[in-house]
Amino acid sequence: MQTVFAGRLSVSGPSARGGYAPGSDGMHPSGGKAAVWAIAGVVAVVLMAPNPAAARVRTLHLRYGPIAMQPAELKAHNTRVPPPRVNGFITRMHAYVVDDRGRRLPTNELMLHHAVFRKYIAPFWDADCSARRDSEPFYATGEENETLRLPPGYGLRVKRSDHWLVRWMLMNHTDKRYKAYIRYDVRVDTSRAIVPVQAVWMRVVSCRNEYFDVPGDGGPGSVFQQSRQIPVTRTGRVVVATGHLHGGAISLALSEPRCGNRILVSTRPVYRSGAPRPTDGPVHVTSFTSPVGIPLFRGQSVVLTASYDNSAPHDEVMGTMHVYVAAGRPAAYDCGPLPPNVALP
Ligand SMILES: [Cu+2]
């Protein structure tokens, strides 16, 4: 079923506007071919005609700062930042660096190396991290300039009482001083017909140690793969996935052992130079999105595989997939065809 991805079967057009019925499981009980998905999409559009008046969407422009940056300074912190202070669902989010007049700063001047947004949660023991956790990540960007865009009808729940923090790193590539802000635009939908989505960070090594080394001893054109089997702890559907990779990466893929190791999600890095360069990180990592979603069941496992160029050593690299799982039990537990996805550039 990898052809579904390779063929970039698009469900944009009518369904992208109308969206799938929020709360529908989006699954077809009898499996079938891609045509079934197309029909399901048309039915959903008829039932869920877009009603702009009912939508209560607004975009909040928030920022953290000022952050004083000296020439050539590298600064990294873990800080609390203003949350949206509304009840609703985040449907889109993008963070970047601006100056004190709100102008976006170019990456070759001041680079947001990474910014991982987390929200405080009830503390629990996280075995994967071997640590007590009181916050969890829900959005990350950085050099890859990632925008979270959930398909219509889905959102990350946000509450007025939420508290956020950001783990960030800024690098000043110039000999000038800056007064910088991390700005984040958050689109919030306060209507009720939104299916909640949970952010799940899948790491190719572990939460406790996110890094691994690529030996670089394979010769020209060789590939080093780091894989990890990850138990699925929550039943639902993957509606968005993207990745975090370092320089030298080739791809990051999620596969499903119970269905012949078929690939569920594949993302890849995009480099400024057009080719992997060990000294540069990716300027972008491609995203996967599917309004129907790929079913995952609690108790099954998935395998995350990061592939890196092995013709040269790459130290302390990462492979993290940011997976957004919509709540609700999919109807089918067979290895039926995967739903069409919308490939984002
Ligand atoms: Cu990293």
Residues whose N, C-alpha, C, O or C-beta is under 5 A from the ligand:
A	BS01	CU	M318
